[in-house]
Amino acid sequence: MPELDRAASLTPNNAEAQVRLGEAYLNLNQDEKAMQSFDEATRISASAGIWNGIAYQLALKKVHPDLPRRYAESAVTTTAAVLRNVTLDQPSKHDLTLVSSIAAYWDTLGWVEFVTGHPDKALKYCLAGWQAGQRANIADHLGQIYEKQGNKKDAIRFYALSLNARRPDPETRSRLGALAGGDDEVNALIAKYRDELPQSLYVKVANTTKQYGKADFLLLLSGGSGGESSTENTKFVSGKDNMKDFTDVRKARYTQEIPDDTPVKLLRRGTLTCSEGSSECTLQLALPEDVKSAD
């Protein structure tokens, strides 16, 4: 607490420092001071990232239920509004960063719904966030949601996926162990689902034009009807010249659900591989946070 208080004093215009200060106050059960720090953070920066950070901390502590929902919804709608303007004419790395952001914001809104007793609503937001970003904490949330619903099979699966993703929470292993048994069972489940993460990024693409080679493409997925997304547009980035007019990549089915009716566009990048003689190609999607450049 003293270090965070000092940091906030030394950087009075740092909204993130105020969020961390508020988090510490929450952990010390000093609710009034926590809210003062959060209010100061939003005064400094009324932005999606700050709203999301506050919403997540309040949801974890299960306090002020209406406030985290309002902040989380604001983070989602604000980011979705920016993403609606994305085109493939001038794509940027920032557009991909926003995909990672909205994945986190969907997860936060889902977690708010979960802690306020709405697991069905929670599921659709967290699932969309997982599909867009594959973050360990989102898979852990999905595991807890499925466990709450009595779906032990999917709970185990997502706990195992979380432990195979980057930067897993150590508590996830305990949750998996409570459902599956001892360390041997946990290790076996982690191994069982190890290949699912990379495999879920592979999309089968028909090759009706009989073009062969390897190329990178940008995809613009869109949606807003509370269901699966559709491919609005694709763009050749680099690779063999004969792949520039490969149209089948646009017709493929991409697993990305849109959790509500808020219109949104998601920029993704992938590498298409078409082996000679095969009637089917494989597109390997990259996680948004791994893409170094959009062009």
N, C-alpha and C positions, 0 to 999 in steps of 0.2 A: 504493500500500500504506500509506504513513504516514497519508494522509487517512482511509482506511477504518478503520484501527486507532484513530485518534483519535475518529472518529465512534462506533465501537462502545464506546469507553471513556466517552464523554460520555452515551451512551444505553444503559446496561447492561441495560435491560429491553426493548430493541428487537430482536426476533428477526430481522427483515428485515436489519438491519445486520450481524448475525452471518452470515447467508446470503451477503451481498455480500462480507464478509471472507473467508469460506470459498472463494468463487468466485475471489477474487484469489489466495489461497494455491494453489488448483489450477492457476491460470495460471502461477504461479511454480514449479510442480512440487514444492511443499512439502505433500505429501499428508498427513502427520501433523497439521500445524497446521490444514489445511483441515478434517479430520475433527473436530478439537477445536472449531472454530468451528461446524460443523454440529451437533455434539452440544449445544453451548451454545444454539443456536437452538431445537432441539426441547425443551430443558429450559425455556426461557422460554415457548415457545408450541407445544404439541403439536397443531397444527392442519393442516387439509388444504392450505392455501396454503403453509405452511412446508415440509411434506413434499414437495409438488410442486416447489417451488423447488430444494430439495436434490437431488431425483431427477433433475431436468432437467440440472443442472450436472454431476452425476456421470456421467450418460449421455453428455453432450457429450464428456467426457474419457475415457469408456470405462474407468472404474475402479470397483472394488467392485461388480461386476455384480448381485449378489444384493440389495444395499442399495437401489439406485434402484428396482428392481422392487417391493420391499416398500413403500417410501415411496409410489410412484406408485399402487400398488393400494390402499393405505390412504387416499390422497386421494380416489380414485374411490369406494370403498365408503362412506366417511364422508359424502361429499357426496350420493351416491345415497340414502343412508338419510334424509337431511333432505328431499330432493326427493320421497320417497315419501309424505310427509305433506301435500304441496301439494294444495289444492282450489281450486275456483273460487268458493267461498263468500266467502272473504276473501283474495283474491290480493294480493301485495305486490310492490313493486319488487325487494325482496331475492330473491324467488323467481326473477325474471328474471336477477338477478346470478348466482345459483347455476347457471343454465343456461350462462352464459358461462364460469363456473368449471369445470364438468364437461367442457365442450368442450376447455378447455386441459388438464385432467387426463387426458382420453382421449388427447389428442395426446402428452402426456409418456409415458404408458404405452406407446403405440404406438412412440414413438421409442426407449424402452428395449428393446422387443422387436426393433426394427430393428438397433440397434448390437450386440445379442447374437446376431444371426444368424437372426432369425425374421421375415423380411419379410412372410409371409402373415398372421401375427398382427398385425404392425404395421399392415398396410393397413386392417384392419377398425376398429381404434381411431382411427387418424388420419382415416379417411373419416367416421366418426361425428362426430368433433370438428369437421371441416370443415363438415359439413351443419348443425351446431348454431351455428357462430359465424363461418364464412368469414374466418378470420384468415390473413394472408399467410404467416406462418411455418408454419402447418399445410399450406397448399397446397405450399409448398416441400418440406416433409417428404414429402408424397405424391409429388411429382415425383422425389425421390431414391429412394423405395421402388419406384416403377414403373421407374425407370432400372435399379435393381439387378435387377429381375425381367426385364429385357430388353424391356420394353414402352415403346419409344421414343415412340410416338404419345401415350400418356397422360402420360408424363413431360413431354413438351413442353407439352401442354395445361395441366398443373397448374403448371408453372413460369410459363407465361404468365398464368394466373389469379392466381398469387401476385403478379406484378408489376402486376396491375390492382387488387389489394386494397389496403387501407390499410397504410401503414408497411412496405413490402416491404424485405427484406434485399438490399443491393446485390450480395451473392454469388449471389443467385438469377439475376440477369442473366448472370453468367459461366457458370453451369451451363446456362442455356438456350442461350447462345451456343456452348458446346462441343458441343451436340447439333444445333443448327440452322444454324450458320455465323456470318457476320459481323453487324454492327450492323443492316444493312438487313433481314436475315432476322428478327432479333430484334424489331425495331420492327414488322414486318409481322405477326408472330405475336401480339404484344401487342395490336395493333389488331384482329386476327381474333377474339380471345377477350374483347374489352372488354365486349361486350353480354351475355356469358354470366352474369356475376355478378348483375346485377339480374334477368335473366330467370329464374334459378334460384330466385328468391324469389317468383315468380308461380305460383299454383296454380289450375288450372281447376276450377270448381265448377258442377255442374249446377243449373239453375233450374227444377225441376219444379213449383214453386208459382206461377211467373210473378209474382214480386215484383221490383220495380225500385227502385233507389236506391243509396245508399252508406252503409256502416256499419262500425264497428270491432268486432272480435270477439276474445275470448281463446280460445285452444285449449289443451287439456291432452292432450298426447301421452304415451302410456304404452307400456312394453315391458319385456321381461326374458327373452326366449326366444332371444336371439342373432340376431334378424332385424329386420324392419321394425317400426316402431312403429305403434300404432293410436290413433285419436282416442277418448279416454275421455269427454271432455265439451267443450262449447263454451258461451260466454256472450256475450251482446250487451253492448257497453260504451256505445256512443253512435252516433248517426246517425238516419236516418229511422225513425219509429216503426213503420212497416209492415214493417221488417226484423227486428223483435225476435224473431219466431217463425220465422226463416229456418233450416230444419233441414238443408238440403242441405250447409251448410258442414261439418257433422259427418261427412258421408258421403264427402267428397273424399279423395283419396289424397295423403298428405304424405310427401315424401322425407326420412325421418329413420331411419337404421338404429341399432339398439341393438347394441353390439359384443359383449356377453356376456350371461350369464343373471342378472345383478344387476338386480332390479326397479328401475325409475326412472320418474319423471314429469317431463316437460319442458313448461314454460309458454311459450307463444308468443303474440304479438299480431299481428293483421293487419287490413288494410282491404279490405273486400269491395265491389266495384263491379259492379252489375248494370244494364246498359243496356237501356232499354225495347225490347221486341220480340225480345231475344236469349234463346236457350234456355240460354245458358251465361254464368256470371259469372267474375270474376277476383278472387282473393284475393291481395293483396300482403303477404307476411310482412315484419315488421320484424326486423332483427337485435336480439337481446336487449339489447346494450349501447346501442342507440339509443332504446329505449323509456324515456320519462321517467316514466311512471306506469302502473301495472297497471289502474287504474280509470278 
